[in-house]
Amino acid sequence: MQIRPATLDDLVAIMDRLREPGGCPWDREQTYRSLRGYLLEECYEAAEAIDLTDAEGLREELGDVLFQIVFLSRLAKEDGAFTCADVVAGIAAKIVRRHPHVFGDERADTSEEVLRHWEEIKRKEKAEKAAKEEPPSVLSGVPRALPALPKAQRLGAKAARVGFDWTRAEEIFAKVEEETGELRRAVSGGDPEAAADEMGDLLFTIAMLARRIGVDPEEALERTNRKFVRRFRRMEEELVRRGIAVENAGLPLLDELWSQAKD
């Protein structure tokens, strides 16, 4: 028997069945808040598949992300807020609206022009909602729940599009040195609150430097995370070979093995 390929409507119908009386007890208990963590987790797993250039893994993880979207849309339908069809219609209309150089009469020959038009259209859209939401801003549209490092880069990029930016990377290097000095003084002064503020300033400045030189700070940090794990595990393997527990190795030996792992 040949099975018809599933569609988005089929997935919505499956979700409806799970939430209906007699459906899945676990699915029927879920709320917006309980699903928030699953949505983030699935997005991170999709990102990991991209990092690993794992096409099959990415296909699977994108399906998991899509299921969370359908699940949340079902909860919204139960609340009378919107449906999954409304989500699809909304994003389709938004993409067409924000690409007037493709679907309209405007022209954009470079990526920079496309982004400038995109931001202008977004600001106009935000202005229409000003009565109910916070006042429109150049910085509007950056999700509050976005992790801090990519959020910093997004905020800096938005400000840069209206000219609020350093002109050269050397200026940001100087700012990094300035913020490092301020952090050192805050730590020396024994003020944890000031140290936290200065650490935030330093990290934000480094994110701006990464943006200026064309580096994704989140990806760069994750590369270093993976490198750290790789080297630390090599160090652990050598300790196992020597019959030494890592907690008993002592810092001098750990430093020696760390240098070997780097080499």
N, C-alpha and C positions, 0 to 999 in steps of 0.2 A: 504494500500500500504506500503510495506517495503522499508524504505529509506536506501540507502547504506551509511555505516559509512564514514564520511569525512576524507580526507587525507591531507597531506601537500600540495600536488598539487592542491587540491580543494581550500585551503586557498589562495594559490598564484593566482589562477584564479579569486577568489573573489576580491582580491586586484587589479588585472589588470583591472577588470570591474569598480572598484571605481575610478581609475585614468584615464580611457579612456574618450574621448569626450562623453558627455551625462551621465557621471558617477556622483559621489557626488561632489558638488562644494567645500565643506570643504576639503575633501581628496585631491582634485586636487590642492588646494592652499598650501599644506604643503611642507616644505623643511627639509633638514637635521637639520638645526638649530631649527626649530619649533618643531621637533619631539624629540629633545634631552631631554627636560624636561619630556615629556611623558614616554620615555624609563626609565629614572631614577625613576619616580614616580611608574611605574608598577613594577619595581624591588623591590622597598621598600615595596610595598603592598604585593608582594610575600613573602618577608622576614617577614612581620608582620603575615601572615598566618602561617608561620613556627613557629614563636614565640607562636602563639595561639594554635598550634597543630590542626589547622583547615584544615583537608584534603580536604574537598569540596571547601573551600576558596582558598586553594593552587592550586587545579586543575584549578579554574577559573582564578586566577592571572597568573599562568604560561601560560594560553592561551592568556592573554593580553600581556605578555612579548613576546610570539611567534608572535603575530600580529605585534608588533612594529618591530621585526626583519624582518618579511616579508615586511612591509611597507618600511623600510629603504633599503632593498634589491631591491625593485621595483624602488626607486629613483635612485639607483646605476645602475640599468639596463637601465633606461632612459638616463643616462649619459654615457652609454657604458663602465662602470667600471667592474661590475660583476653582477651575478644573484643570486637568492636564491639557486638555484642548486649548484652554485659555493661555497656558504657559507657552505652548507651541505657537499659537497665534501672536502672542505678545512679542516673542523673540523674533519671529519672522518679520513682523511689521517694523520692529526696531532696527533690524539689520538693513532692511530696504530703506528706511528713513535716514539712516546714518551713512548710506552709500549713495548720495545723490549724483556722484560722478560716475556711477554704474547704472543706476536705475532712474536717474533724472538728467537734468541739463547742465549740471555743474561739471567742472573739469579739475582733475587732480592727477598730475603726472609723476609725482614722487610720493614715497611713503610719508615724508614729512608733511606734505600738503594734505594727505589723507588724514593723518593724526590731528592736524590743526582744524580741519573741517569737523572731524569727529568730536573734538572738545567743544567747538563752538555750538554744535547741535546739542550736545549734552547740557551745556550751560543754559541754553534756551529752554530745554525740557525741564531742567531743575527750577528755572525761574517760574514756570507755570505752576509748580507745586509749592511755591514759597509760602503761601498762606497757611499751609498745613504742616510744612516741614521747616527745617532750619534754613536760614537764608542761603541762596545759591552762592557758590564759591568756585573759584578755579580748582580747588582741592576736592570738590564734591565727587562722589562716585567711587572713592576708595573704601572698600568694605572695612568696617570697624573690627571685624573678627579676623582679618588677614594677619598672618604672622608678622611680627614687628619688623623684621629685616626686609622682606619684600614690600611691606607697607611703606617703609622709609624711602625705598627706591621709587615707588609709585608716586609718593608725595613730591619728591624732588623732581621727578620727570614732569609732573603737571606744572609745578612752579616754573621750571625751565622753559616750558613752551610759551610763557608770557614774558620771558626775558629775565626772570629772577634766578640767576645762576652764576657760578664762577665762570670766568672766560677761559682759564687755563688749568690744567691738572696741577701745575706747580703751586697754584694758589691753594688748592685743596690739601696738598701735602703740607704746606705751611700751617693750615688750620688743624690738620691731624696732630702736628707737633705741639701746637698751642693747647689743644684739648688734652693731649697726653700730659702736658705739664700741669694743667689744672686738676686732672685726676690724681696725679702724684701728690699734689699739695693737699687735696681733700683727704686722701688716704693717710698721709703723714699727720694731718690734723686730727685724725681719729673721729671724723664726722661721717657716719655711715650714710646719712641722708644725702649729704653733699656728694659723697663718693658715687652714690647711685645716679644722681643727676649728671655728674661729669662723665660717668661711664656711658650713659645714654647719649650724651652729646658726642662722645668719641665714636660710638658705634654708628650714629646717624651720619657723621662726617665721613666715615669710612664707606658707608653705603653710597654717599654722594660721589666719592672718589671712584668707586666701582662703576657707577653709572657713567661717569665722565670718560673712563678708559674702556668702556664697552664690556664690562664683566658683570655677570649676574651674581650678586653677593650671596644669595641663597645657594646657588649651585656651587659657587667657589667654596663656601663653608662646608657644604655636604661632601665635596671632593676631599677636603681636609679631614672631615670626620671619618670617611672610609679609609683614608691613608693611615690615620691614627689607629683605627681598629686593626688594619692589616699588620702594621708594625708591632702593635702590642701583642697580637696573637703569635707572631713569630717569636717574640720575646718569651711568651708563656711556653711555647713549644720547646725552646732551648732550656728553659728551667725544668720542664718535665724530663727532658733528656738527661739533665744533670741530677735529677732526683731532688730538686729543691722546690718547696712550696713558694709561690709568688709572694705571700705575705711575710715569709721569713728571709727573702732574698736580700733585703737592705738596699738603700738608695744607691750606693756606689756600684753594686753589681747590676742593678736595674739600669742605671745610666750607661754602663758599659754595653749591656745587651741591646739597649735602645739604639746606640750608635751603630752596632753591628746590624741591627734590623734595617736601619736607614741605608746602610751601604749595600 
